[in-house]
Amino acid sequence: MVPLALVGKVLALLVRQMDVNMYTQIGVVLLIGMAAKTAILIVEFAKQLREGGMTIREAAMKAAKLLMLLFVPSFYVVIQRLSDRIRGVPTD
């Protein structure tokens, strides 16, 4: 997950034509931390499912799916708020 997050960060910087500064580097550190934490949660949840009798593949797929169902809506809200802010829409 961490390499994928870093590729996404590099692509985002290239698309937006932004330079690498201190804020970008802090963002990279935070992104690595969030990706690593997500990976740890998936592994721990899959381990619990595996102990419950699922196969390795089933447990990993179910763990990843459930965690993504939790993270995707929260990322959607963050992206929506940022896009509102960029467009100048007043927030609550």
GROMACS elastic network, one bead per residue, 0.5 to 0.9 nm:
[ bonds ]
;  ai    aj funct       b0    kb
    1     4     6  0.52317   500
    1     5     6  0.61773   500
    1     6     6  0.87258   500
    1    32     6  0.86995   500
    1    35     6  0.57561   500
    1    36     6  0.70314   500
    1    38     6  0.81292   500
    1    39     6  0.65846   500
    2     5     6  0.50319   500
    2     6     6  0.62186   500
    2     7     6  0.86695   500
    2    31     6  0.80308   500
    2    32     6  0.57435   500
    2    33     6  0.84452   500
    2    34     6  0.86547   500
    2    35     6  0.53825   500
    2    36     6  0.63288   500
    2    39     6  0.84766   500
    3     6     6  0.50903   500
    3     7     6  0.61943   500
    3     8     6  0.86022   500
    3    32     6  0.86357   500
    4     7     6  0.51217   500
    4     8     6  0.62122   500
    4     9     6  0.86522   500
    4    35     6  0.88921   500
    5     8     6  0.50720   500
    5     9     6  0.62148   500
    5    10     6  0.87525   500
    5    28     6  0.88093   500
    5    31     6  0.69003   500
    5    32     6  0.71488   500
    5    35     6  0.68597   500
    6    10     6  0.62139   500
    6    11     6  0.85627   500
    6    28     6  0.73802   500
    6    31     6  0.78229   500
    6    32     6  0.75467   500
    7    10     6  0.51700   500
    7    11     6  0.61378   500
    7    12     6  0.85276   500
    8    11     6  0.51141   500
    8    12     6  0.60446   500
    8    13     6  0.85978   500
    9    12     6  0.50677   500
    9    13     6  0.62146   500
    9    14     6  0.86510   500
    9    27     6  0.89664   500
    9    28     6  0.74352   500
    9    31     6  0.85037   500
   10    13     6  0.51168   500
   10    14     6  0.62087   500
   10    15     6  0.86410   500
   11    14     6  0.50483   500
   11    15     6  0.60544   500
   11    16     6  0.85112   500
   12    15     6  0.51687   500
   12    16     6  0.60825   500
   12    17     6  0.82334   500
   12    18     6  0.84970   500
   13    16     6  0.52848   500
   13    17     6  0.57043   500
   13    18     6  0.51873   500
   13    19     6  0.71723   500
   13    20     6  0.80465   500
   13    24     6  0.88924   500
   14    18     6  0.66501   500
   14    19     6  0.86050   500
   15    18     6  0.80029   500
   18    21     6  0.88814   500
   18    24     6  0.89864   500
   19    24     6  0.80350   500
   20    23     6  0.79167   500
   20    24     6  0.55900   500
   20    25     6  0.69639   500
   21    24     6  0.52467   500
   21    25     6  0.63179   500
   21    26     6  0.87701   500
   22    25     6  0.51106   500
   22    26     6  0.62172   500
   22    27     6  0.85810   500
   23    26     6  0.50952   500
   23    27     6  0.61293   500
   23    28     6  0.86387   500
   24    28     6  0.62252   500
   24    29     6  0.87726   500
   25    29     6  0.63466   500
   25    30     6  0.86802   500
   26    29     6  0.51489   500
   26    30     6  0.62697   500
   26    31     6  0.85570   500
   27    30     6  0.50616   500
   27    31     6  0.59751   500
   27    32     6  0.85522   500
   28    32     6  0.61066   500
   28    33     6  0.85516   500
   29    32     6  0.51960   500
   29    33     6  0.62640   500
   29    34     6  0.87321   500
   30    33     6  0.50443   500
   30    34     6  0.61695   500
   30    35     6  0.85823   500
   31    34     6  0.51307   500
   31    35     6  0.60771   500
   31    36     6  0.84741   500
   32    35     6  0.51664   500
   32    36     6  0.60233   500
   32    37     6  0.85064   500
   33    36     6  0.51635   500
   33    37     6  0.60838   500
   33    38     6  0.85739   500
   34    37     6  0.51150   500
   34    38     6  0.61391   500
   34    39     6  0.86178   500
   35    38     6  0.51243   500
   35    39     6  0.62113   500
   35    40     6  0.86658   500
   36    39     6  0.50734   500
   36    40     6  0.61805   500
   36    41     6  0.86401   500
   37    40     6  0.50581   500
   37    41     6  0.61862   500
   37    42     6  0.86597   500
   38    41     6  0.50945   500
   38    42     6  0.62335   500
   38    43     6  0.86832   500
   38    67     6  0.80068   500
   39    42     6  0.51213   500
   39    43     6  0.62431   500
   39    44     6  0.86496   500
   39    64     6  0.87699   500
   40    43     6  0.51391   500
   40    44     6  0.61147   500
   40    45     6  0.85309   500
   41    44     6  0.51339   500
   41    45     6  0.60129   500
   41    46     6  0.83706   500
   41    63     6  0.84370   500
   41    64     6  0.89000   500
   41    67     6  0.79939   500
   42    45     6  0.52406   500
   42    46     6  0.59518   500
   42    47     6  0.84479   500
   42    60     6  0.72113   500
   42    63     6  0.54852   500
   42    64     6  0.57024   500
   42    66     6  0.88927   500
   42    67     6  0.69911   500
   43    46     6  0.50732   500
   43    47     6  0.60284   500
   43    48     6  0.87166   500
   43    60     6  0.73250   500
   43    63     6  0.77153   500
   43    64     6  0.86593   500
   44    47     6  0.50287   500
   44    48     6  0.64259   500
   44    49     6  0.87857   500
   44    63     6  0.86384   500
   45    48     6  0.51583   500
   45    49     6  0.63306   500
   45    50     6  0.85762   500
   45    59     6  0.80246   500
   45    60     6  0.81377   500
   45    62     6  0.88803   500
   45    63     6  0.57105   500
   45    64     6  0.86130   500
   45    67     6  0.89711   500
   46    50     6  0.59553   500
   46    51     6  0.85472   500
   46    54     6  0.89956   500
   46    56     6  0.76917   500
   46    58     6  0.85376   500
   46    60     6  0.50532   500
   46    61     6  0.81149   500
   46    62     6  0.74747   500
   46    63     6  0.52848   500
   46    64     6  0.81161   500
   47    51     6  0.62174   500
   47    52     6  0.86112   500
   47    56     6  0.84104   500
   47    59     6  0.73901   500
   47    60     6  0.82226   500
   48    51     6  0.51445   500
   48    52     6  0.63408   500
   48    59     6  0.82808   500
   49    53     6  0.67439   500
   49    54     6  0.60128   500
   49    55     6  0.84933   500
   49    56     6  0.86120   500
   49    58     6  0.85754   500
   49    59     6  0.53779   500
   49    60     6  0.83078   500
   49    62     6  0.84402   500
   49    63     6  0.78860   500
   50    53     6  0.53511   500
   50    55     6  0.61629   500
   50    56     6  0.61691   500
   50    58     6  0.83320   500
   50    59     6  0.56993   500
   50    60     6  0.84625   500
   51    54     6  0.72172   500
   53    59     6  0.88763   500
   54    57     6  0.80939   500
   54    58     6  0.60603   500
   54    59     6  0.57166   500
   55    58     6  0.52399   500
   55    59     6  0.60334   500
   55    60     6  0.85313   500
   56    59     6  0.52316   500
   56    60     6  0.61265   500
   56    61     6  0.85971   500
   57    60     6  0.52340   500
   57    61     6  0.61260   500
   57    62     6  0.85471   500
   58    61     6  0.52451   500
   58    62     6  0.60628   500
   58    63     6  0.84639   500
   59    62     6  0.52544   500
   59    63     6  0.59963   500
   59    64     6  0.85279   500
   60    63     6  0.51721   500
   60    64     6  0.60904   500
   60    65     6  0.84885   500
   61    64     6  0.52587   500
   61    65     6  0.60460   500
   61    66     6  0.85843   500
   62    65     6  0.50911   500
   62    66     6  0.60677   500
   62    67     6  0.85284   500
   63    66     6  0.53094   500
   63    67     6  0.61674   500
   63    68     6  0.85315   500
   64    67     6  0.52780   500
   64    68     6  0.60367   500
   64    69     6  0.85538   500
   65    68     6  0.51946   500
   65    69     6  0.61910   500
   65    70     6  0.88317   500
   66    69     6  0.51080   500
   66    70     6  0.66033   500
   66    71     6  0.89539   500
   67    70     6  0.51083   500
   67    71     6  0.62867   500
   67    72     6  0.86334   500
   68    72     6  0.57142   500
   68    73     6  0.86830   500
   69    72     6  0.57581   500
   69    73     6  0.71480   500
   70    73     6  0.64667   500
   70    74     6  0.72054   500
   71    74     6  0.53552   500
   71    75     6  0.62207   500
   71    76     6  0.86397   500
   72    75     6  0.51413   500
   72    76     6  0.61039   500
   72    77     6  0.87684   500
   73    77     6  0.63647   500
   73    78     6  0.87828   500
   74    77     6  0.51979   500
   74    78     6  0.64055   500
   74    79     6  0.87357   500
   75    78     6  0.50389   500
   75    79     6  0.61103   500
   75    80     6  0.84749   500
   76    79     6  0.51571   500
   76    80     6  0.60345   500
   76    81     6  0.85771   500
   77    80     6  0.50258   500
   77    81     6  0.61216   500
   77    82     6  0.85851   500
   78    81     6  0.51789   500
   78    82     6  0.61940   500
   78    83     6  0.86129   500
   79    82     6  0.50910   500
   79    83     6  0.60766   500
   79    84     6  0.85352   500
   80    83     6  0.51792   500
   80    84     6  0.61528   500
   80    85     6  0.85771   500
   81    84     6  0.51067   500
   81    85     6  0.61560   500
   81    86     6  0.86661   500
   81    91     6  0.79640   500
   82    86     6  0.61332   500
   82    87     6  0.85956   500
   83    86     6  0.50424   500
   83    87     6  0.61566   500
   83    88     6  0.85065   500
   83    89     6  0.86093   500
   84    87     6  0.51608   500
   84    88     6  0.60662   500
   84    89     6  0.50374   500
   84    90     6  0.74602   500
   84    91     6  0.76345   500
   85    88     6  0.50144   500
   85    89     6  0.58731   500
   85    90     6  0.73186   500
   85    91     6  0.76819   500
   86    89     6  0.77330   500
   88    91     6  0.88912   500
